[in-house]
Amino acid sequence: MFERHAGGERVILVALDFGTPDFAESVAELRLLATGAGLDIRGEVQGKRSRPDAALFAGSGKADEIAALVAATEADVVIFNHELSPAQERNLERRLHCRVIDRVSLILDIFARRASSAEGKLQVELAQLQHLSTRLVRGWTHLERQRGGVGMRGPGEKQLETDRRLIGLRVKALRERLAKLGKQRRTQRRSRARQNVLSVALVGYTNAGKSTLFNALTRAGAYAADQLFATLDTTTRKIYLPRPAESAGAEPASGEVVLSDTVGFITRLPHDLVAAFRATLEATAEADLLLHVIDSSSPGRERQTEAVEKVLHEIGADAVPQLRVYNKLDLTDVAPGVGRDEYGRLQSVYVSAQTGAGIELLREALSEILRAGRFRHEAGAPDDPSPRTEVISE
């Protein structure tokens, strides 16, 4: 039902600059997304506008330029680095004589390719159907006439109405199944909480190195690649943390911690996708600590950090204590280390998950933070947020 790319299709990328400061980075991301989807980039069209054109988004002149490039390169698909309305997609397809998709559809397609767990596939299908439901008019103009029917279709019901109804039923069924899986996960988390097992979730912008860091901490062998959205399904492993050196011989080791690797975030992450993955992302909102992994080598790390914080707010995880981990030091001149505020409280750790530099510093930092939180809980002390909620960026 949802359009899937066969891979290797010839595509033209279109990106318009509306005066945003992150335009160049966004275009670079679009190239990575297209490459990660296995598409053959035949050309790019860029331009500047003050606002989108209501009918063709890019305007008539730019549409003609795109059409000429499509004809010259025999492209199969044109991908816009923006969110198009259903009407704009239809108008552009008529003008360009080829398939047109937007950034949202491309991201959904990548998620559909990479989801491997049963729950991940359900979540992606839900997001696809929600996105498709707004675009049903696209391929059904020849079915708009009234058609009496037997079986699934009610008397006098249009094909378009039938498809909307069937999609609605499927969406309802998917939500029920995901709710059941979410309930099972919450039961498991409550069980871990009763055992006093602390939960840590890795979050961050896509391709920041979360899975590589996860493997460095757990030796789990989770899939990691230099591409956007290499990880979609949440992976959980137990690790055992050492006690801080200053308390050696005085306190027991910090003990067992559950570490989770989660899907990466990106700017303009489709709302339907965030909603569909909400069950999985609940683990992030209910964690004791977030490790916010940041690509220290990226020139757009501040914008990427803001994008992550925005999604964390959407899923109700913005109040969870956070330690920022600046990764990929091997691509910079920065040495491994630990950042603290004027009161000596941990704020950040600088590591290279690829080479292992600083990983032991991170393990010690985790031990220090989590033990402070656990001992406060065990002692029944007032909920003083300073040892944990102050674990923020510099």
C-alpha positions as CSV (number, residue, x, y, z in Angstrom):
1,M,0.0,0.0,0.0
2,F,2.8,2.4,0.9
3,E,5.3,3.2,-1.9
4,R,8.6,1.4,-1.4
5,H,11.7,2.2,-3.4
6,A,13.3,-0.8,-5.2
7,G,16.8,0.6,-4.6
8,G,19.1,2.0,-7.2
9,E,16.4,4.3,-8.6
10,R,17.7,7.4,-10.3
11,V,16.7,10.5,-8.3
12,I,17.0,14.3,-8.4
13,L,17.3,16.1,-5.1
14,V,15.6,19.5,-4.7
15,A,16.3,21.9,-1.9
16,L,15.1,25.4,-1.5
17,D,16.6,28.0,0.8
18,F,14.0,30.0,2.7
19,G,16.6,31.9,4.7
20,T,17.3,29.3,7.4
21,P,20.8,29.2,8.8
22,D,21.1,25.4,8.6
23,F,20.4,25.2,4.8
24,A,23.8,23.7,3.8
25,E,23.7,21.1,6.6
26,S,20.1,20.1,5.7
27,V,21.1,19.6,2.1
28,A,24.1,17.4,3.2
29,E,21.6,15.4,5.3
30,L,19.3,14.9,2.3
31,R,22.2,13.4,0.4
32,L,23.0,11.0,3.2
33,L,19.4,10.0,3.5
34,A,19.2,9.3,-0.3
35,T,22.4,7.4,-0.3
36,G,21.4,5.4,2.8
37,A,18.2,4.5,1.0
38,G,20.3,3.0,-1.9
39,L,19.2,5.6,-4.4
40,D,21.3,6.8,-7.4
41,I,21.6,10.6,-7.2
42,R,21.7,12.0,-10.7
43,G,21.5,15.7,-9.9
44,E,20.5,18.4,-7.6
45,V,18.4,21.6,-7.9
46,Q,18.7,24.4,-5.4
47,G,17.2,27.8,-5.2
48,K,16.1,30.6,-3.0
49,R,12.6,31.7,-2.2
50,S,10.9,33.9,0.4
51,R,8.1,31.4,0.8
52,P,6.8,28.2,-0.8
53,D,4.6,28.4,-3.9
54,A,1.1,27.2,-3.1
55,A,0.7,25.0,-6.2
56,L,4.2,23.8,-7.1
57,F,6.1,24.6,-3.9
58,A,9.2,25.6,-6.0
59,G,7.4,27.9,-8.4
60,S,6.8,27.5,-12.1
61,G,10.3,28.5,-13.4
62,K,12.1,26.2,-11.0
63,A,9.7,23.4,-11.8
64,D,10.6,23.8,-15.5
65,E,14.3,23.6,-14.5
66,I,13.7,20.4,-12.5
67,A,11.7,18.9,-15.4
68,A,14.6,19.6,-17.8
69,L,17.0,17.8,-15.5
70,V,14.6,14.9,-15.1
71,A,14.4,14.5,-18.8
72,A,18.2,14.8,-19.3
73,T,19.1,12.3,-16.6
74,E,16.1,10.0,-17.1
75,A,15.4,10.2,-13.4
76,D,12.7,8.1,-11.9
77,V,12.0,10.1,-8.7
78,V,12.3,13.7,-7.6
79,I,12.9,14.1,-3.8
80,F,12.2,17.5,-2.1
81,N,14.0,18.3,1.1
82,H,10.8,19.7,2.5
83,E,7.3,18.5,3.5
84,L,4.9,18.8,0.5
85,S,1.2,18.9,0.6
86,P,-0.8,16.2,-1.2
87,A,-1.9,18.8,-3.8
88,Q,1.7,20.0,-4.4
89,E,2.8,16.4,-4.9
90,R,0.1,15.8,-7.5
91,N,0.8,19.1,-9.3
92,L,4.5,18.4,-9.4
93,E,4.1,14.9,-10.8
94,R,1.9,16.2,-13.6
95,R,4.5,18.9,-14.4
96,L,7.6,16.7,-14.1
97,H,6.2,13.5,-15.5
98,C,7.7,11.4,-12.8
99,R,7.2,10.3,-9.2
100,V,7.6,13.1,-6.5
101,I,8.2,12.4,-2.8
102,D,9.2,14.7,0.1
103,R,11.6,14.4,3.0
104,V,9.0,12.8,5.2
105,S,8.3,10.0,2.8
106,L,12.0,9.3,2.3
107,I,12.6,9.0,6.0
108,L,9.6,6.7,6.4
109,D,11.0,4.5,3.5
110,I,14.3,4.2,5.3
111,F,12.6,3.2,8.5
112,A,10.6,0.6,6.7
113,R,13.8,-0.9,5.2
114,R,15.7,-1.0,8.5
115,A,13.1,-2.0,11.1
116,S,13.9,-5.6,12.0
117,S,12.0,-6.4,15.2
118,A,8.3,-7.2,15.1
119,E,7.5,-4.1,17.1
120,G,9.7,-1.9,15.0
121,K,7.9,-3.1,11.9
122,L,4.5,-2.4,13.5
123,Q,5.6,1.1,14.5
124,V,6.8,1.9,11.0
125,E,3.7,0.6,9.3
126,L,1.5,2.7,11.6
127,A,3.5,5.8,10.7
128,Q,3.3,5.0,7.0
129,L,-0.5,4.5,7.1
130,Q,-1.0,7.7,9.0
131,H,1.1,9.5,6.4
132,L,-0.7,7.8,3.5
133,S,-4.1,8.5,4.8
134,T,-3.6,12.2,3.9
135,R,-2.5,11.3,0.4
136,L,-5.1,8.8,-0.8
137,V,-6.4,11.2,-3.4
138,R,-3.1,10.9,-5.2
139,G,-3.6,7.6,-7.0
140,W,-7.4,7.2,-7.0
141,T,-8.8,9.8,-9.3
142,H,-10.1,7.1,-11.6
143,L,-12.0,5.5,-8.8
144,E,-13.9,8.6,-7.6
145,R,-17.1,7.4,-9.2
146,Q,-19.8,5.7,-7.2
147,R,-19.5,2.0,-7.2
148,G,-22.0,-0.5,-5.7
149,G,-20.2,-3.4,-4.2
150,V,-20.4,-6.7,-2.3
151,G,-18.1,-8.0,0.4
152,M,-15.9,-5.2,1.9
153,R,-17.5,-2.3,0.1
154,G,-20.8,-1.0,1.2
155,P,-23.5,-0.1,-1.3
156,G,-22.7,3.2,-3.0
157,E,-19.4,3.5,-1.3
158,K,-16.6,5.1,-3.3
159,Q,-13.3,3.3,-3.6
160,L,-11.5,6.1,-1.9
161,E,-13.9,5.9,1.1
162,T,-13.3,2.2,1.2
163,D,-9.6,2.6,1.4
164,R,-9.8,5.2,4.1
165,R,-12.1,3.0,6.1
166,L,-9.7,0.0,5.7
167,I,-6.7,2.1,6.6
168,G,-8.6,3.3,9.7
169,L,-9.3,-0.3,10.8
170,R,-5.7,-1.3,10.3
171,V,-4.4,1.8,12.2
172,K,-6.7,0.9,15.1
173,A,-5.4,-2.7,15.1
174,L,-1.8,-1.6,15.0
175,R,-2.3,0.8,17.9
176,E,-3.9,-1.9,20.0
177,R,-1.0,-4.3,19.4
178,L,1.5,-1.6,20.1
179,A,-0.3,-0.7,23.3
180,K,-0.2,-4.3,24.4
181,L,3.6,-4.5,23.7
182,G,4.0,-1.2,25.6
183,K,2.2,-2.6,28.6
184,Q,4.5,-5.6,28.6
185,R,7.6,-3.4,28.5
186,R,6.3,-1.2,31.3
187,T,5.8,-4.4,33.4
188,Q,9.4,-5.4,32.7
189,R,10.7,-1.9,33.7
190,R,8.7,-2.1,37.0
191,S,10.3,-5.5,37.7
192,R,13.8,-4.0,37.1
193,A,12.9,-1.1,39.4
194,R,11.9,-3.4,42.2
195,Q,15.2,-5.1,41.9
196,N,16.9,-1.7,42.2
197,V,18.4,-2.0,38.7
198,L,19.1,1.5,37.3
199,S,18.2,2.4,33.7
200,V,20.3,4.4,31.3
201,A,19.2,5.3,27.8
202,L,21.5,6.5,24.9
203,V,19.9,9.3,23.0
204,G,21.2,11.7,20.3
205,Y,21.2,12.9,16.8
206,T,21.2,10.2,14.1
207,N,24.8,9.1,13.2
208,A,26.3,10.6,16.4
209,G,27.8,7.3,17.3
210,K,25.3,5.9,19.8
211,S,25.5,2.3,18.7
212,T,29.3,2.4,18.5
213,L,29.3,3.8,22.1
214,F,26.8,1.2,23.1
215,N,29.1,-1.6,21.8
216,A,32.1,0.0,23.5
217,L,30.3,-0.1,26.9
218,T,28.6,-3.4,26.6
219,R,30.6,-5.4,23.9
220,A,27.2,-6.3,22.6
221,G,28.0,-6.2,18.9
222,A,25.0,-4.2,18.0
223,Y,24.8,-3.0,14.3
224,A,26.6,0.3,13.8
225,A,27.3,2.0,10.5
226,D,28.3,5.5,9.2
227,Q,24.8,6.3,7.9
228,L,21.6,8.0,9.1
229,F,19.2,5.8,11.1
230,A,21.5,2.7,11.2
231,T,19.7,1.7,14.4
232,L,15.9,1.6,14.7
233,D,15.1,-1.1,17.2
234,T,15.9,-0.5,20.8
235,T,18.6,-2.8,22.1
236,T,19.1,-3.4,25.8
237,R,22.0,-4.9,27.7
238,K,23.2,-5.1,31.3
239,I,26.5,-3.6,32.3
240,Y,28.4,-3.6,35.7
241,L,29.9,-0.3,36.8
242,P,33.0,0.1,39.0
243,R,32.9,2.1,42.2
244,P,34.6,5.5,42.2
245,A,38.2,5.4,43.3
246,E,37.7,7.7,46.2
247,S,35.2,5.3,47.8
248,A,37.1,2.1,47.1
249,G,37.0,-0.2,50.1
250,A,34.3,1.9,51.7
251,E,31.2,1.2,49.6
252,P,30.0,-1.7,47.4
253,A,30.4,-1.5,43.7
254,S,27.7,0.4,41.8
255,G,26.5,-2.9,40.4
256,E,24.0,-3.7,37.6
257,V,22.8,-1.1,35.1
258,V,20.5,-1.6,32.1
259,L,21.7,0.3,29.1
260,S,19.5,0.9,26.1
261,D,20.4,2.1,22.6
262,T,17.5,4.0,20.9
263,V,16.7,5.4,17.5
264,G,18.4,8.6,16.5
265,F,16.7,11.9,16.0
266,I,16.8,14.3,13.2
267,T,15.6,17.8,12.4
268,R,12.0,17.9,11.1
269,L,11.5,14.3,12.3
270,P,8.0,13.3,11.0
271,H,5.4,13.8,13.7
272,D,3.7,10.5,12.8
273,L,7.0,8.7,13.3
274,V,7.5,10.2,16.7
275,A,3.9,9.2,17.6
276,A,4.3,5.7,16.2
277,F,7.6,5.1,18.1
278,R,6.2,6.6,21.4
279,A,5.9,3.1,22.9
280,T,9.6,2.5,22.3
281,L,10.6,6.0,23.4
282,E,8.7,5.6,26.7
283,A,11.9,3.7,27.8
284,T,13.7,7.0,27.3
285,A,11.2,9.0,29.3
286,E,11.3,6.5,32.2
287,A,15.1,6.1,32.4
288,D,17.1,7.2,35.4
289,L,19.7,8.9,33.3
290,L,20.1,9.9,29.6
291,L,23.4,9.8,27.9
292,H,23.0,12.5,25.2
293,V,25.6,11.5,22.6
294,I,26.8,14.4,20.5
295,D,29.1,14.3,17.4
296,S,31.8,16.7,18.5
297,S,33.2,16.8,15.0
298,S,30.0,18.1,13.4
299,P,29.9,21.8,12.6
300,G,26.1,21.6,13.2
301,R,26.3,20.0,16.6
302,E,24.5,22.9,18.3
303,R,21.5,22.6,15.9
304,Q,21.6,18.8,16.3
305,T,21.5,19.1,20.1
306,E,18.5,21.5,19.9
307,A,16.7,19.0,17.6
308,V,17.3,16.2,20.2
309,E,16.1,18.3,23.0
310,K,12.9,19.2,21.1
311,V,12.0,15.5,20.6
312,L,12.8,14.7,24.2
313,H,10.3,17.4,25.2
314,E,7.7,15.9,22.8
315,I,8.0,12.5,24.4
316,G,8.1,13.8,28.0
317,A,11.7,13.0,28.6
318,D,13.1,16.5,29.0
319,A,13.0,16.3,32.8
320,V,15.2,13.1,32.9
321,P,18.7,13.8,34.2
322,Q,21.2,14.0,31.4
323,L,24.9,13.6,30.9
324,R,26.3,14.9,27.6
325,V,28.8,12.6,25.9
326,Y,30.9,14.4,23.2
327,N,31.9,11.6,20.9
328,K,34.2,11.2,17.8
329,L,37.2,12.8,19.5
330,D,39.3,10.9,17.0
331,L,38.1,13.4,14.3
332,T,39.0,16.5,16.4
333,D,42.0,17.8,18.4
334,V,40.2,17.5,21.7
335,A,41.6,15.1,24.3
336,P,39.4,12.7,26.4
337,G,38.3,14.2,29.7
338,V,35.5,15.1,32.0
339,G,33.7,18.4,32.4
340,R,32.4,19.7,35.7
341,D,30.6,22.8,36.9
342,E,31.9,25.2,39.5
343,Y,30.6,23.0,42.2
344,G,32.4,19.9,40.9
345,R,29.3,18.2,39.5
346,L,29.6,16.2,36.3
347,Q,28.4,17.9,33.1
348,S,30.0,16.2,30.2
349,V,32.5,13.5,29.1
350,Y,34.7,13.6,26.0
351,V,35.3,10.2,24.3
352,S,35.9,8.4,21.1
353,A,33.7,5.3,20.9
354,Q,35.6,4.2,17.8
355,T,39.1,4.1,19.4
356,G,37.9,3.5,23.0
357,A,39.6,6.7,24.3
358,G,37.8,8.1,27.3
359,I,35.4,5.1,27.7
360,E,36.7,4.2,31.2
361,L,36.2,7.9,32.2
362,L,32.6,7.5,31.0
363,R,32.1,4.3,33.0
364,E,33.5,6.0,36.1
365,A,31.3,9.1,35.6
366,L,28.2,6.8,35.3
367,S,29.2,5.1,38.4
368,E,29.5,8.3,40.3
369,I,26.2,9.8,39.1
370,L,24.1,6.7,39.5
371,R,25.5,5.7,42.9
372,A,24.7,9.2,44.1
373,G,21.1,8.8,43.0
374,R,20.7,5.3,44.3
375,F,22.1,6.0,47.8
376,R,19.8,9.0,48.1
377,H,16.8,6.8,47.3
378,E,17.9,4.0,49.6
379,A,18.4,6.4,52.5
380,G,14.9,7.9,52.0
381,A,16.4,11.4,51.7
382,P,14.3,14.2,50.2
383,D,14.3,14.3,46.4
384,D,17.2,16.7,46.0
385,P,17.7,17.2,42.3
386,S,21.1,18.7,42.4
387,P,23.3,15.6,42.0
388,R,21.3,14.5,38.9
389,T,19.4,17.2,37.1
390,E,22.4,19.4,37.1
391,V,24.1,16.9,34.9
392,I,23.8,19.1,31.9
393,S,26.0,20.5,29.1
394,E,28.6,23.1,29.5
